[in-house]
Amino acid sequence: MIAFDLNCGNGHPFEGWFPSAADFDTQKSSGMLVCPLCADVHVHKALSVPNVPRKGNQRAMLPPAVVVPQADVTGPTPAAAEGPSPALVELVQKLARAQTEMLDNSQWVGGNFAETARAIHYGEEPDRLIHGETSTGEAKALADEGIGVAPLLFPVVPPSAKN
């Protein structure tokens, strides 16, 4: 996973985690990146310091992949200078736990998500929870067909990419 420092068109800084730089570009061009503070879709990379890990087994574990707003360094309000409120942190943690529980009870179908979702919807495959990858356009087409789909709130590492 790669962490990028990001800014929206309104100047809000935040951090995003992506499987690769190409994945960032794909999500940006698809309009999938949104500022968590103001919902602006004009998101771009900010200047950032590269992360140089320790060598070998001395590297620390990375935190879970979530997008967390950072304090606005250009002119913080008193609330922003203190960081996210404890209620916001608790909400994000609850959402992350709920997604993890859902994924534990769901089947990864990878790039076959749209086809599998249609097959389940039309009774060609057994009813079950699934998760996988699809394009924004294909997700919209599924929703237009009345097939219940929703994007995951937090990034997911495909089973094939796990160590």
Accessible surface in RSA format (square Angstrom, percent):
REM  Atomic radii and reference values for relative SASA: ProtOr
REM  Chains: A
REM  Algorithm: Lee & Richards
REM  Probe-radius: 1.40
REM  Slices: 20
REM RES _ NUM      All-atoms   Total-Side   Main-Chain    Non-polar    All polar
REM                ABS   REL    ABS   REL    ABS   REL    ABS   REL    ABS   REL
RES MET A   1    81.04  42.0  24.07  15.9  56.97 135.7  20.84  17.7  60.20  79.8
RES ILE A   2    67.96  38.7  64.70  48.2   3.26   7.8  67.96  48.9   0.00   0.0
RES ALA A   3    47.89  44.0  22.66  35.0  25.24  57.4  22.81  32.1  25.08  66.4
RES PHE A   4    29.43  14.7  29.21  18.1   0.22   0.6  29.43  17.8   0.00   0.0
RES ASP A   5    40.49  28.4  38.62  38.4   1.88   4.4   9.33  22.0  31.16  31.1
RES LEU A   6     2.34   1.3   1.74   1.2   0.60   1.5   1.74   1.2   0.60   1.6
RES ASN A   7    36.68  25.3  36.68  35.4   0.00   0.0   1.94   4.7  34.74  33.6
RES CYS A   8     1.78   1.3   0.00   0.0   1.78   4.2   0.00   0.0   1.78   1.9
RES GLY A   9    53.39  65.8   0.00   N/A  53.39  65.8  20.56  56.4  32.82  73.5
RES ASN A  10   100.39  69.2  68.31  66.0  32.07  77.2  19.68  47.4  80.71  78.0
RES GLY A  11    37.26  45.9   0.00   N/A  37.26  45.9  31.11  85.4   6.15  13.8
RES HIS A  12    45.71  25.0  45.71  31.8   0.00   0.0  18.37  18.9  27.34  31.8
RES PRO A  13    20.27  14.8  20.27  18.5   0.00   0.0  20.27  16.7   0.00   0.0
RES PHE A  14     5.86   2.9   5.57   3.5   0.29   0.7   5.57   3.4   0.29   0.8
RES GLU A  15    47.05  27.0  47.05  35.6   0.00   0.0   0.93   1.8  46.11  37.6
RES GLY A  16     0.89   1.1   0.00   N/A   0.89   1.1   0.89   2.4   0.00   0.0
RES TRP A  17    24.56   9.9  20.08   9.7   4.48  10.5  17.60   9.4   6.95  11.3
RES PHE A  18     6.63   3.3   6.63   4.1   0.00   0.0   6.63   4.0   0.00   0.0
RES PRO A  19    70.68  51.5  49.83  45.4  20.85  75.8  51.58  42.6  19.10 118.7
RES SER A  20    43.54  36.8  43.39  57.9   0.15   0.3  34.33  73.1   9.21  12.9
RES ALA A  21    44.21  40.7  42.07  64.9   2.14   4.9  42.07  59.2   2.14   5.7
RES ALA A  22    65.61  60.3  60.03  92.6   5.58  12.7  62.72  88.3   2.89   7.7
RES ASP A  23    39.65  27.8  35.46  35.3   4.18   9.9   8.70  20.5  30.95  30.9
RES PHE A  24     6.02   3.0   6.02   3.7   0.00   0.0   6.02   3.7   0.00   0.0
RES ASP A  25    79.04  55.4  74.54  74.2   4.50  10.6  29.49  69.4  49.54  49.4
RES THR A  26    78.78  56.0  75.51  76.5   3.27   7.8  53.24  71.5  25.54  38.6
RES GLN A  27    41.41  23.2  41.41  30.3   0.00   0.0   4.38   9.3  37.03  28.1
RES LYS A  28    91.94  44.9  79.50  48.8  12.44  29.6  44.93  40.4  47.02  50.1
RES SER A  29   100.47  84.9  57.68  77.0  42.80  98.6  53.25 113.4  47.22  66.2
RES SER A  30    47.30  40.0  21.49  28.7  25.81  59.5  13.36  28.4  33.95  47.6
RES GLY A  31    43.89  54.1   0.00   N/A  43.89  54.1  26.07  71.5  17.83  39.9
RES MET A  32   101.42  52.5  73.40  48.6  28.02  66.7  71.05  60.4  30.36  40.2
RES LEU A  33    18.10  10.1  16.11  11.5   1.99   5.0  17.54  12.3   0.56   1.5
RES VAL A  34    68.86  45.3  52.39  47.4  16.47  39.7  52.39  45.5  16.47  44.7
RES CYS A  35     2.26   1.7   0.00   0.0   2.26   5.3   0.00   0.0   2.26   2.4
RES PRO A  36    64.53  47.0  23.20  21.1  41.33 150.2  35.08  29.0  29.45 183.1
RES LEU A  37    89.37  49.8  53.34  38.2  36.02  90.6  56.23  39.5  33.13  89.2
RES CYS A  38    50.60  38.3  19.59  21.8  31.01  72.9  29.12  73.8  21.47  23.2
RES ALA A  39    69.36  63.8  53.82  83.1  15.53  35.3  54.22  76.4  15.14  40.1
RES ASP A  40    23.42  16.4  15.30  15.2   8.12  19.2  12.85  30.3  10.57  10.5
RES VAL A  41    80.52  53.0  65.90  59.7  14.62  35.2  65.90  57.3  14.62  39.6
RES HIS A  42   128.20  70.1 121.12  84.2   7.08  18.1  80.84  83.3  47.36  55.1
RES VAL A  43     1.32   0.9   0.20   0.2   1.12   2.7   0.29   0.3   1.03   2.8
RES HIS A  44    81.63  44.6  81.53  56.7   0.10   0.3  54.92  56.6  26.71  31.1
RES LYS A  45    86.89  42.4  67.48  41.4  19.41  46.2  41.08  37.0  45.81  48.8
RES ALA A  46    27.79  25.6  12.62  19.5  15.18  34.5  19.36  27.3   8.43  22.3
RES LEU A  47   183.43 102.2 159.68 114.2  23.75  59.7 161.84 113.7  21.59  58.1
RES SER A  48    60.81  51.4  26.47  35.3  34.33  79.1  11.79  25.1  49.02  68.7
RES VAL A  49   137.24  90.3 114.74 103.9  22.51  54.2 116.20 101.0  21.04  57.1
RES PRO A  50   107.02  78.0  86.93  79.2  20.09  73.0  98.08  81.0   8.94  55.6
RES ASN A  51   118.66  81.8  89.14  86.1  29.53  71.1  39.30  94.6  79.37  76.7
RES VAL A  52   127.28  83.8 100.22  90.7  27.07  65.2 101.20  87.9  26.08  70.7
RES PRO A  53    66.41  48.4  45.92  41.9  20.49  74.5  52.99  43.7  13.42  83.4
RES ARG A  54   163.75  68.8 148.66  75.8  15.10  35.9  46.22  63.2 117.53  71.2
RES LYS A  55   172.53  84.2 160.04  98.2  12.49  29.7 110.93  99.9  61.59  65.6
RES GLY A  56    62.74  77.4   0.00   N/A  62.74  77.4  43.69 119.9  19.05  42.7
RES ASN A  57   152.74 105.3 113.04 109.2  39.70  95.6  48.05 115.6 104.69 101.2
RES GLN A  58   109.15  61.0  96.00  70.2  13.15  31.3  28.21  60.1  80.94  61.4
RES ARG A  59   145.23  61.0 125.66  64.1  19.57  46.6  23.70  32.4 121.53  73.7
RES ALA A  60    77.42  71.2  60.00  92.6  17.43  39.6  69.72  98.2   7.70  20.4
RES MET A  61   179.58  93.0 155.87 103.2  23.70  56.4 123.73 105.2  55.84  74.0
RES LEU A  62    96.66  53.8  76.58  54.8  20.08  50.5  76.75  53.9  19.91  53.6
RES PRO A  63    83.01  60.5  69.70  63.5  13.30  48.4  76.69  63.3   6.31  39.2
RES PRO A  64   107.96  78.7  92.58  84.4  15.37  55.9 105.47  87.1   2.49  15.5
RES ALA A  65    23.71  21.8  12.45  19.2  11.26  25.6  12.45  17.5  11.26  29.8
RES VAL A  66    27.62  18.2  26.15  23.7   1.48   3.6  26.56  23.1   1.06   2.9
RES VAL A  67    55.26  36.4  44.34  40.1  10.91  26.3  44.34  38.5  10.91  29.6
RES VAL A  68    59.84  39.4  58.63  53.1   1.21   2.9  58.97  51.2   0.87   2.4
RES PRO A  69    20.64  15.0  17.30  15.8   3.34  12.1  17.35  14.3   3.29  20.5
RES GLN A  70    78.63  44.0  65.54  47.9  13.09  31.2  32.08  68.3  46.56  35.3
RES ALA A  71    40.62  37.3  29.88  46.1  10.74  24.4  31.93  45.0   8.69  23.0
RES ASP A  72    32.50  22.8  31.55  31.4   0.95   2.2   9.29  21.9  23.21  23.1
RES VAL A  73   131.83  86.7 101.35  91.7  30.48  73.4 106.28  92.3  25.55  69.3
RES THR A  74   119.82  85.2  80.38  81.5  39.44  94.0  74.40  99.9  45.42  68.7
RES GLY A  75    50.14  61.8   0.00   N/A  50.14  61.8  30.22  82.9  19.92  44.6
RES PRO A  76    65.82  48.0  42.96  39.2  22.86  83.1  43.49  35.9  22.33 138.8
RES THR A  77    83.48  59.4  79.64  80.7   3.84   9.2  74.88 100.6   8.60  13.0
RES PRO A  78   113.87  83.0 104.07  94.9   9.81  35.6 112.47  92.9   1.40   8.7
RES ALA A  79    74.50  68.5  64.21  99.1  10.29  23.4  68.74  96.8   5.76  15.3
RES ALA A  80    35.78  32.9  24.64  38.0  11.15  25.4  34.62  48.7   1.17   3.1
RES ALA A  81    62.83  57.8  34.54  53.3  28.29  64.4  36.52  51.4  26.31  69.7
RES GLU A  82   150.45  86.4 112.76  85.3  37.69  89.7  49.35  95.4 101.11  82.6
RES GLY A  83    23.91  29.5   0.00   N/A  23.91  29.5  16.01  43.9   7.90  17.7
RES PRO A  84    50.75  37.0  27.96  25.5  22.78  82.8  37.06  30.6  13.68  85.1
RES SER A  85    56.99  48.2  47.85  63.9   9.14  21.1  43.55  92.7  13.44  18.8
RES PRO A  86   114.98  83.8 106.13  96.7   8.85  32.2 112.07  92.5   2.90  18.0
RES ALA A  87    72.34  66.5  62.14  95.9  10.21  23.2  66.53  93.7   5.81  15.4
RES LEU A  88    66.49  37.0  62.46  44.7   4.03  10.1  65.85  46.2   0.64   1.7
RES VAL A  89    60.58  39.9  57.89  52.4   2.69   6.5  60.48  52.6   0.10   0.3
RES GLU A  90    87.04  50.0  86.16  65.2   0.89   2.1  26.99  52.2  60.05  49.0
RES LEU A  91    93.88  52.3  91.79  65.7   2.09   5.2  93.60  65.7   0.28   0.8
RES VAL A  92    32.89  21.6  32.89  29.8   0.00   0.0  32.89  28.6   0.00   0.0
RES GLN A  93    91.47  51.1  88.36  64.6   3.11   7.4  25.90  55.1  65.57  49.7
RES LYS A  94   107.41  52.4 102.55  62.9   4.85  11.6  56.51  50.9  50.89  54.2
RES LEU A  95    67.79  37.8  65.85  47.1   1.93   4.9  66.17  46.5   1.61   4.3
RES ALA A  96    26.79  24.6  24.69  38.1   2.10   4.8  25.61  36.1   1.18   3.1
RES ARG A  97   128.67  54.0 126.08  64.3   2.59   6.2  66.80  91.3  61.87  37.5
RES ALA A  98    57.07  52.5  47.64  73.5   9.43  21.5  51.73  72.8   5.34  14.2
RES GLN A  99    21.22  11.9  15.16  11.1   6.06  14.4  12.55  26.7   8.67   6.6
RES THR A 100    76.88  54.7  75.87  76.9   1.01   2.4  50.97  68.5  25.91  39.2
RES GLU A 101   110.60  63.5 109.21  82.6   1.39   3.3  38.81  75.1  71.78  58.6
RES MET A 102    61.58  31.9  54.94  36.4   6.64  15.8  54.78  46.6   6.79   9.0
RES LEU A 103    32.24  18.0  24.58  17.6   7.66  19.3  24.81  17.4   7.43  20.0
RES ASP A 104   113.47  79.5  78.50  78.1  34.97  82.7  28.29  66.6  85.18  84.9
RES ASN A 105   112.79  77.8  87.05  84.1  25.73  62.0  26.85  64.6  85.94  83.1
RES SER A 106    19.20  16.2   0.00   0.0  19.20  44.2   3.20   6.8  16.00  22.4
RES GLN A 107    87.00  48.7  80.45  58.8   6.55  15.6  34.42  73.3  52.58  39.9
RES TRP A 108    66.25  26.6  47.86  23.2  18.39  43.2  35.65  19.0  30.60  49.6
RES VAL A 109    21.40  14.1   8.03   7.3  13.37  32.2  16.90  14.7   4.50  12.2
RES GLY A 110    10.53  13.0   0.00   N/A  10.53  13.0  10.51  28.8   0.03   0.1
RES GLY A 111    60.19  74.2   0.00   N/A  60.19  74.2  28.32  77.7  31.87  71.4
RES ASN A 112    94.72  65.3  94.69  91.5   0.02   0.1   8.93  21.5  85.79  82.9
RES PHE A 113    25.98  13.0  25.98  16.1   0.00   0.0  25.98  15.8   0.00   0.0
RES ALA A 114     3.95   3.6   3.75   5.8   0.20   0.4   3.75   5.3   0.20   0.5
RES GLU A 115   109.50  62.9 100.80  76.3   8.69  20.7  63.34 122.5  46.16  37.7
RES THR A 116    13.34   9.5  11.92  12.1   1.42   3.4   2.75   3.7  10.59  16.0
RES ALA A 117     8.32   7.7   4.57   7.0   3.75   8.5   7.01   9.9   1.31   3.5
RES ARG A 118    59.50  25.0  59.50  30.3   0.00   0.0  33.21  45.4  26.29  15.9
RES ALA A 119    13.52  12.4  11.28  17.4   2.23   5.1  13.02  18.3   0.50   1.3
RES ILE A 120    26.90  15.3  17.16  12.8   9.74  23.5  17.16  12.4   9.74  26.4
RES HIS A 121    85.98  47.0  55.92  38.9  30.06  76.9  34.34  35.4  51.64  60.1
RES TYR A 122   121.34  56.6  91.75  52.2  29.58  77.0  80.04  60.2  41.29  50.9
RES GLY A 123    63.79  78.7   0.00   N/A  63.79  78.7  30.99  85.0  32.80  73.5
RES GLU A 124   134.53  77.2  97.63  73.9  36.90  87.8  44.18  85.5  90.34  73.8
RES GLU A 125    63.10  36.2  54.51  41.2   8.59  20.4  21.91  42.4  41.19  33.6
RES PRO A 126   101.66  74.1  88.74  80.9  12.92  47.0 100.89  83.3   0.76   4.7
RES ASP A 127   131.81  92.3 101.85 101.4  29.96  70.8  36.98  87.0  94.83  94.6
RES ARG A 128    78.35  32.9  56.44  28.8  21.91  52.2  53.75  73.5  24.60  14.9
RES LEU A 129   100.61  56.0  93.63  67.0   6.98  17.5  94.67  66.5   5.94  16.0
RES ILE A 130    26.87  15.3  10.13   7.5  16.74  40.3  10.13   7.3  16.74  45.4
RES HIS A 131    19.12  10.4  17.57  12.2   1.55   4.0  11.44  11.8   7.68   8.9
RES GLY A 132    24.74  30.5   0.00   N/A  24.74  30.5   0.00   0.0  24.74  55.4
RES GLU A 133    92.60  53.2  86.93  65.8   5.67  13.5  37.53  72.6  55.08  45.0
RES THR A 134    55.09  39.2  16.34  16.6  38.75  92.3  25.18  33.8  29.91  45.2
RES SER A 135    70.02  59.2  54.63  72.9  15.39  35.5  53.26 113.4  16.76  23.5
RES THR A 136    40.78  29.0  32.60  33.0   8.18  19.5  35.54  47.7   5.24   7.9
RES GLY A 137    47.75  58.9   0.00   N/A  47.75  58.9  36.35  99.8  11.39  25.5
RES GLU A 138    53.79  30.9  50.31  38.1   3.49   8.3  11.94  23.1  41.85  34.2
RES ALA A 139    30.60  28.1  29.18  45.0   1.42   3.2  29.61  41.7   0.99   2.6
RES LYS A 140   133.40  65.1 129.62  79.5   3.78   9.0  81.31  73.2  52.09  55.5
RES ALA A 141    36.50  33.6  31.80  49.1   4.70  10.7  35.57  50.1   0.94   2.5
RES LEU A 142     0.00   0.0   0.00   0.0   0.00   0.0   0.00   0.0   0.00   0.0
RES ALA A 143    57.73  53.1  40.05  61.8  17.67  40.2  42.24  59.5  15.49  41.0
RES ASP A 144   127.76  89.5  90.48  90.1  37.28  88.2  31.60  74.4  96.16  95.9
RES GLU A 145    69.13  39.7  43.72  33.1  25.40  60.5  37.72  73.0  31.41  25.6
RES GLY A 146    55.57  68.5   0.00   N/A  55.57  68.5  35.91  98.5  19.67  44.0
RES ILE A 147     9.96   5.7   7.60   5.7   2.36   5.7   7.91   5.7   2.05   5.6
RES GLY A 148    81.47 100.5   0.00   N/A  81.47 100.5  45.26 124.2  36.21  81.1
RES VAL A 149    45.09  29.7  12.59  11.4  32.51  78.3  19.40  16.9  25.69  69.7
RES ALA A 150    83.75  77.0  55.92  86.3  27.84  63.3  58.85  82.9  24.91  66.0
RES PRO A 151   119.20  86.9  96.62  88.1  22.58  82.1 108.50  89.6  10.70  66.5
RES LEU A 152    64.59  36.0  38.29  27.4  26.30  66.1  39.69  27.9  24.89  67.0
RES LEU A 153   117.09  65.2  87.17  62.4  29.92  75.2  90.55  63.6  26.54  71.4
RES PHE A 154    23.49  11.8  21.54  13.3   1.96   5.1  22.57  13.7   0.92   2.6
RES PRO A 155    50.60  36.9  23.94  21.8  26.66  96.9  36.20  29.9  14.40  89.5
RES VAL A 156    39.05  25.7  18.51  16.8  20.53  49.5  22.18  19.3  16.86  45.7
RES VAL A 157    51.86  34.1  47.06  42.6   4.80  11.6  47.75  41.5   4.11  11.1
RES PRO A 158    27.90  20.3  27.90  25.4   0.00   0.0  27.90  23.0   0.00   0.0
RES PRO A 159    68.50  49.9  54.66  49.8  13.84  50.3  55.47  45.8  13.03  81.0
RES SER A 160   110.21  93.1  68.06  90.8  42.15  97.1  58.37 124.3  51.84  72.6
RES ALA A 161    65.24  60.0  34.39  53.1  30.86  70.2  44.23  62.3  21.01  55.7
RES LYS A 162   133.75  65.3 109.79  67.4  23.96  57.1  61.05  54.9  72.70  77.4
RES ASN A 163   198.83 137.1 124.85 120.6  73.98 178.1  66.18 159.3 132.65 128.2
END  Absolute sums over single chains surface
CHAIN  1 A    11076.7       8370.4       2706.4       6729.3       4347.4
END  Absolute sums over all chains
TOTAL         11076.7       8370.4       2706.4       6729.3       4347.4
